[in-house]
Amino acid sequence: MNNDFHFDLYFFSKKSDSIGIRNLNLEELIPTIPKYINKNEYLSYIACINQEWNRNQISFEKGQFSSTNNKIIRIDLARNCLNAYLWKIILFVEEEGKIIPFSHGWFNFPNKLYAQLFEKKNKISYSKYKKPLENWIDPKNKKVDLKLLRSVIIEKKLSYRLTNISRNPYLLLIY
């Protein structure tokens, strides 16, 4: 760990190849509860779970990583969408003018470190979200106060008229 959310990551293959990513900021790969909704328990839960269960993937081009295998021209680091600790590295090579996957490696991100980063970023105990972050739990369907999510900038009354169009007599035209 360099500082805060910045880390040096190294991966090693069975053939002794190594890949390194220096000073990688992991902050964007940790689910975030936006400040404007963090007082609302339900929206905080939905925001956090939504980010965890969507795949996040970052590409690194030559010069942004080190490799002992000169064939590697790109690597991707992916947050798997199966649980908080399942991550993946994908190595790419160029063959016949096309960039193609060469190798995949799956790894478990260190659980304690993940919890520390989550708590540091969100200023809330990881244990509150641990179960749904590690194993999918269908969230309850609740009504949401939309004023927490958006602000009205302008309101304008619209006039319209219904028009009978032969293919779609229910089309609504707004002028």
C-alpha positions as a printed Julia matrix, in Angstrom:
175×3 Matrix{Float64}:
   0.0     0.0     0.0
   1.41    3.37   -0.98
  -1.13    5.69    0.66
  -4.89    5.98    1.02
  -6.31    3.95   -1.86
  -3.14    3.66   -3.97
  -1.52    0.23   -4.25
   1.09   -1.64   -6.23
  -0.37   -4.89   -7.6
   1.76   -7.78   -8.84
   0.63  -11.0   -10.49
   2.76  -14.07  -11.2
   2.07  -17.0   -13.53
   3.17  -20.59  -13.07
   5.76  -19.96  -15.81
   7.31  -17.12  -13.74
   5.86  -14.36  -15.91
   4.99  -11.3   -13.86
   2.69   -8.33  -14.34
   2.83   -5.17  -12.25
   0.58   -2.17  -11.91
   2.11    0.56   -9.8
   0.31    3.19   -7.77
  -3.17    2.0    -8.77
  -6.01    3.96   -7.18
  -8.53    1.35   -6.02
 -10.98    3.93   -4.7
 -13.18    3.84   -7.81
 -13.47    0.04   -7.55
 -15.01    0.2    -4.07
 -18.79    0.77   -3.89
 -19.71    4.27   -2.82
 -22.74    5.52   -0.97
 -23.32    9.05   -2.33
 -23.37   11.74    0.36
 -26.69   13.16   -0.8
 -28.48    9.9     0.02
 -26.4     8.5     2.88
 -29.02    9.49    5.45
 -31.6     7.31    3.67
 -30.95    3.7     4.62
 -32.84    2.15    1.7
 -31.23    4.31   -1.02
 -27.8     3.79    0.55
 -28.36    0.05    0.42
 -29.55    0.12   -3.22
 -26.66    2.37   -4.34
 -24.09    0.18   -2.65
 -25.5    -3.13   -3.88
 -26.03   -1.81   -7.41
 -22.37   -0.84   -7.67
 -21.16   -4.15   -6.25
 -23.21   -6.35   -8.53
 -22.24   -4.54  -11.73
 -18.97   -5.45  -13.38
 -16.2    -2.85  -13.26
 -13.28   -3.25  -15.63
 -10.23   -1.05  -16.27
  -7.86   -1.38  -19.23
  -4.14   -0.62  -19.06
  -2.13   -0.07  -22.24
   1.61   -0.6   -22.69
   3.5     1.84  -20.51
   0.83    1.7   -17.79
   1.98   -1.69  -16.48
   5.11   -3.8   -16.4
   5.41   -7.34  -17.74
   8.19   -9.87  -18.13
   6.3   -11.21  -21.15
   6.89   -8.82  -24.06
   3.9   -10.24  -25.97
   1.46   -8.69  -23.48
   0.22   -5.38  -24.92
  -2.74   -4.71  -22.65
  -4.1    -5.88  -19.33
  -7.54   -5.46  -17.83
  -8.38   -5.55  -14.15
 -12.0    -6.51  -13.51
 -14.19   -6.51  -10.46
 -16.28   -9.58  -11.04
 -20.01   -9.17  -10.55
 -20.31  -12.3    -8.42
 -19.19  -10.96   -5.03
 -17.02   -8.35   -3.37
 -13.77  -10.3    -3.35
 -13.8   -12.0    -6.76
 -11.49  -10.07   -9.08
  -9.88  -10.94  -12.38
  -6.9    -9.97  -14.51
  -7.0   -10.45  -18.28
  -3.85  -10.34  -20.41
  -4.04   -9.4   -24.1
  -1.72  -10.0   -27.05
  -1.83   -8.95  -30.68
  -2.24  -11.65  -33.32
  -2.74  -10.95  -37.01
  -3.51   -7.31  -36.27
  -6.19   -8.1   -33.67
  -5.98   -7.64  -29.9
  -7.19  -10.87  -28.3
  -7.31  -12.3   -24.75
  -4.22  -14.38  -24.01
  -4.79  -15.39  -20.4
  -7.23  -14.89  -17.54
  -6.42  -15.05  -13.86
  -8.98  -14.99  -11.08
  -8.07  -13.99   -7.56
  -9.68  -13.15   -4.25
  -9.11   -9.58   -3.14
  -8.05   -9.61    0.55
 -11.27   -9.5     2.59
  -9.97   -7.41    5.48
  -8.4    -4.85    3.17
 -11.62   -4.62    1.14
 -13.6    -3.94    4.34
 -11.07   -1.28    5.42
 -11.25    0.47    2.04
 -15.06    0.33    2.09
 -15.18    1.85    5.58
 -12.62    4.51    4.72
 -14.53    5.53    1.61
 -18.05    5.45    3.04
 -17.44    6.28    6.72
 -19.75    3.39    7.71
 -19.19   -0.09    9.07
 -18.63   -2.73    6.38
 -20.53   -5.27    8.48
 -23.78   -3.42    7.69
 -23.42   -4.32    3.99
 -21.22   -7.41    4.19
 -23.92  -10.05    3.55
 -25.42   -8.53    0.39
 -21.99   -7.55   -0.94
 -20.74  -11.12   -0.6
 -23.89  -12.97   -1.62
 -26.73  -11.55   -3.67
 -29.88  -10.82   -1.67
 -32.93   -9.49   -3.51
 -33.56   -6.03   -2.09
 -37.02   -5.17   -0.88
 -39.06   -3.1    -3.29
 -39.82    0.21   -1.6
 -41.08    3.6    -2.72
 -38.39    6.21   -3.07
 -38.63    9.91   -2.36
 -37.47   11.2    -5.74
 -36.61   14.59   -4.24
 -33.56   12.89   -2.75
 -32.38   11.86   -6.21
 -33.16   14.84   -8.38
 -33.97   18.54   -8.32
 -36.49   20.32  -10.49
 -34.65   22.9   -12.57
 -37.57   24.2   -14.6
 -41.24   23.39  -15.02
 -43.05   24.18  -18.22
 -46.63   23.47  -19.14
 -46.92   21.74  -22.5
 -49.82   21.8   -24.89
 -50.5    18.83  -27.09
 -53.07   17.32  -29.35
 -53.9    13.75  -30.24
 -53.54   12.78  -33.87
 -54.94    9.71  -35.5
 -52.16    8.09  -37.5
 -53.24    4.97  -39.38
 -50.38    2.73  -38.19
 -50.5     3.82  -34.56
 -53.73    5.48  -33.51
 -52.4     5.92  -29.94
 -49.34    7.99  -30.75
 -49.12   11.12  -28.62
 -47.57   14.15  -30.31
 -46.3    16.9   -28.05
 -45.78   20.42  -29.39
